Amino acid sequence: MIESGDVIGRPTPRSSKAGRFDQAAIALHWLTLLLVVGQLTTAWLLILADDDAIAISDLLIIHRSMGLVTWCVVLGRLIWRVRFAYKPPFPETMSKPQQMAATLNEYGLYALLLLQPLTGLGDTLFRGRAFTLAIWRVPALLHADRPVFHTLHALHEWGAVALLALIGLHAAAALLHGMVLRDGVLQRMLPWTAADR
């Protein structure tokens, strides 16, 4: 049977060059994105809540609980990636510097996605107060330490800014590959492609 790319004079579509990640890796990628959007949304709503103590309390419960889920999902992603995932090679059209930049961006995203919940947890613990995490009421585990709390709070805020910057670079690169270069890099991680329909 002749594929569309086998017709003489018509090149094989470039979208097929990069291959695709496995379905579990793709699902975990998009689940991580949804969780991060939720985290950023609750953080933004916390800023807007101003002095509304009830809204702040409810938002903090959601934010902290989603942070725990995010950390677990990202850890699961890393384990899956190292042990089981199919990782398609970069397309040959990507230069070594581009491949290095993509790899560094990916490592940076993983590092921040693991560190952000930890700095948030530290921020919470060093306040020296009980807090709610999902359905659990966690007692005060540490004495309040204002210098440590302020340091961790600042790291958590700067980490969020750095995470947004890396996500922006990641998304911009994906769109560049998908809409301008059309080399199949974007299709490697899409939940579905035209070929799936």
LINUR-V713934 format. One record per residue. N is the residue number from 1. RES is the residue in three letters. PHI is phi as a letter, one per 20 degrees, with the letter a starting at -180 (* if undefined). OMEGA is omega in radians with two decimals (none if undefined). NEAR is the number of other ideal C-beta (glycine too) atoms within 10 Angstrom. Layout:
((N & RES & PHI & OMEGA & NEAR) (N & RES & PHI & OMEGA & NEAR))
This chain:
((1 & MET & * & -3.10 & 3) (2 & ILE & e & 3.04 & 7) (3 & GLU & e & -3.11 & 9) (4 & SER & f & -3.14 & 9) (5 & GLY & f & -3.12 & 11) (6 & ASP & e & -3.14 & 9) (7 & VAL & f & -3.11 & 10) (8 & ILE & f & 3.11 & 5) (9 & GLY & n & 3.12 & 4) (10 & ARG & d & -3.10 & 9) (11 & PRO & f & 3.02 & 8) (12 & THR & f & -3.13 & 12) (13 & PRO & g & -3.09 & 15) (14 & ARG & f & -3.11 & 16) (15 & SER & f & -3.12 & 19) (16 & SER & e & -3.01 & 15) (17 & LYS & f & -2.99 & 20) (18 & ALA & e & -3.07 & 22) (19 & GLY & m & -3.12 & 14) (20 & ARG & c & 3.01 & 19) (21 & PHE & f & 3.09 & 19) (22 & ASP & f & -3.04 & 15) (23 & GLN & f & 3.12 & 10) (24 & ALA & f & 3.12 & 15) (25 & ALA & f & 3.13 & 18) (26 & ILE & f & -3.14 & 17) (27 & ALA & f & 3.14 & 14) (28 & LEU & f & 3.09 & 20) (29 & HIS & f & -3.08 & 15) (30 & TRP & f & 3.03 & 12) (31 & LEU & f & 3.09 & 16) (32 & THR & g & 3.13 & 18) (33 & LEU & g & 3.13 & 13) (34 & LEU & f & 3.12 & 12) (35 & LEU & f & 3.14 & 19) (36 & VAL & f & 3.07 & 22) (37 & VAL & f & 3.08 & 12) (38 & GLY & f & 3.12 & 17) (39 & GLN & f & -3.12 & 23) (40 & LEU & f & 3.12 & 15) (41 & THR & f & 3.13 & 14) (42 & THR & f & 3.09 & 20) (43 & ALA & f & 3.13 & 15) (44 & TRP & f & 3.12 & 12) (45 & LEU & f & 3.07 & 15) (46 & LEU & f & 3.10 & 15) (47 & ILE & f & -3.12 & 8) (48 & LEU & f & -3.06 & 9) (49 & ALA & f & 3.08 & 17) (50 & ASP & l & -3.06 & 8) (51 & ASP & d & -3.14 & 6) (52 & ASP & f & -3.01 & 11) (53 & ALA & f & -3.12 & 8) (54 & ILE & f & 3.12 & 8) (55 & ALA & f & -3.14 & 14) (56 & ILE & f & 3.14 & 15) (57 & SER & f & 3.14 & 12) (58 & ASP & f & 3.14 & 15) (59 & LEU & f & 3.11 & 20) (60 & LEU & f & 3.09 & 18) (61 & ILE & f & 3.14 & 16) (62 & ILE & f & -3.09 & 16) (63 & HIS & f & -3.12 & 20) (64 & ARG & f & -3.13 & 21) (65 & SER & f & 3.09 & 17) (66 & MET & f & 3.08 & 20) (67 & GLY & f & 3.09 & 23) (68 & LEU & f & 3.13 & 14) (69 & VAL & f & 3.13 & 15) (70 & THR & g & -3.14 & 22) (71 & TRP & g & 3.14 & 19) (72 & CYS & f & 3.14 & 12) (73 & VAL & f & -3.13 & 18) (74 & VAL & f & 3.07 & 23) (75 & LEU & f & 3.07 & 14) (76 & GLY & f & 3.09 & 14) (77 & ARG & g & -3.13 & 20) (78 & LEU & f & 3.11 & 15) (79 & ILE & f & 3.12 & 11) (80 & TRP & f & -3.09 & 15) (81 & ARG & f & -3.09 & 18) (82 & VAL & f & -2.98 & 8) (83 & ARG & e & -2.91 & 7) (84 & PHE & c & -2.94 & 10) (85 & ALA & f & 2.94 & 17) (86 & TYR & e & -3.14 & 12) (87 & LYS & d & 3.14 & 11) (88 & PRO & f & 3.12 & 16) (89 & PRO & f & 3.02 & 10) (90 & PHE & f & 3.06 & 19) (91 & PRO & f & -3.11 & 20) (92 & GLU & f & -3.12 & 9) (93 & THR & f & 3.13 & 15) (94 & MET & e & 3.11 & 19) (95 & SER & f & 3.11 & 10) (96 & LYS & f & 3.08 & 8) (97 & PRO & f & 3.10 & 8) (98 & GLN & f & 3.12 & 16) (99 & GLN & f & 3.12 & 13) (100 & MET & f & 3.13 & 11) (101 & ALA & f & 3.12 & 14) (102 & ALA & f & -3.14 & 18) (103 & THR & f & 3.12 & 11) (104 & LEU & f & 3.10 & 12) (105 & ASN & f & 3.13 & 15) (106 & GLU & f & 3.11 & 13) (107 & TYR & f & 3.11 & 11) (108 & GLY & f & 3.11 & 16) (109 & LEU & f & 3.12 & 19) (110 & TYR & g & -3.12 & 17) (111 & ALA & f & -3.12 & 15) (112 & LEU & f & 3.13 & 20) (113 & LEU & f & 3.06 & 24) (114 & LEU & e & -3.09 & 14) (115 & LEU & f & -3.08 & 16) (116 & GLN & g & 3.10 & 22) (117 & PRO & f & -3.13 & 22) (118 & LEU & f & 3.08 & 15) (119 & THR & f & 3.07 & 21) (120 & GLY & f & 3.10 & 25) (121 & LEU & f & 3.10 & 18) (122 & GLY & f & 3.07 & 18) (123 & ASP & g & -3.11 & 20) (124 & THR & f & -3.08 & 23) (125 & LEU & f & -3.07 & 20) (126 & PHE & e & 2.96 & 21) (127 & ARG & f & 3.09 & 18) (128 & GLY & m & -3.13 & 14) (129 & ARG & c & 3.02 & 13) (130 & ALA & f & 3.12 & 10) (131 & PHE & b & 3.13 & 18) (132 & THR & d & 3.10 & 14) (133 & LEU & c & -3.04 & 15) (134 & ALA & l & -3.11 & 12) (135 & ILE & d & -3.08 & 7) (136 & TRP & d & 3.01 & 8) (137 & ARG & e & -3.08 & 8) (138 & VAL & e & 3.12 & 14) (139 & PRO & f & 3.06 & 7) (140 & ALA & f & -3.08 & 12) (141 & LEU & e & -3.12 & 12) (142 & LEU & c & 3.02 & 14) (143 & HIS & f & 3.13 & 8) (144 & ALA & f & 3.10 & 12) (145 & ASP & c & -3.02 & 14) (146 & ARG & g & 3.13 & 10) (147 & PRO & f & 3.13 & 8) (148 & VAL & f & 3.12 & 15) (149 & PHE & g & -3.13 & 18) (150 & HIS & f & 3.11 & 12) (151 & THR & f & -3.14 & 15) (152 & LEU & f & 3.10 & 22) (153 & HIS & f & 3.11 & 17) (154 & ALA & f & 3.11 & 12) (155 & LEU & f & 3.13 & 17) (156 & HIS & f & 3.13 & 21) (157 & GLU & f & 3.12 & 13) (158 & TRP & f & 3.07 & 11) (159 & GLY & f & 3.11 & 20) (160 & ALA & f & 3.11 & 19) (161 & VAL & f & 3.13 & 9) (162 & ALA & f & 3.12 & 16) (163 & LEU & f & 3.09 & 20) (164 & LEU & g & 3.14 & 13) (165 & ALA & f & -3.13 & 12) (166 & LEU & f & 3.08 & 20) (167 & ILE & f & 3.10 & 18) (168 & GLY & f & 3.09 & 10) (169 & LEU & f & -3.13 & 16) (170 & HIS & f & -3.14 & 16) (171 & ALA & f & 3.13 & 11) (172 & ALA & f & 3.12 & 10) (173 & ALA & f & 3.13 & 17) (174 & ALA & f & 3.13 & 17) (175 & LEU & f & 3.08 & 12) (176 & LEU & g & 3.14 & 14) (177 & HIS & f & -3.08 & 22) (178 & GLY & f & -3.01 & 17) (179 & MET & d & -3.10 & 9) (180 & VAL & d & -3.09 & 8) (181 & LEU & f & 3.14 & 17) (182 & ARG & l & -3.09 & 16) (183 & ASP & d & 3.07 & 20) (184 & GLY & n & -3.11 & 21) (185 & VAL & f & 3.13 & 24) (186 & LEU & f & -3.09 & 19) (187 & GLN & f & -3.13 & 23) (188 & ARG & f & -3.05 & 23) (189 & MET & d & 3.10 & 15) (190 & LEU & f & 3.13 & 16) (191 & PRO & f & 3.06 & 10) (192 & TRP & b & 3.08 & 9) (193 & THR & c & 3.12 & 14) (194 & ALA & g & -3.13 & 9) (195 & ALA & f & -3.13 & 10) (196 & ASP & e & -3.05 & 8) (197 & ARG & e & none & 5))
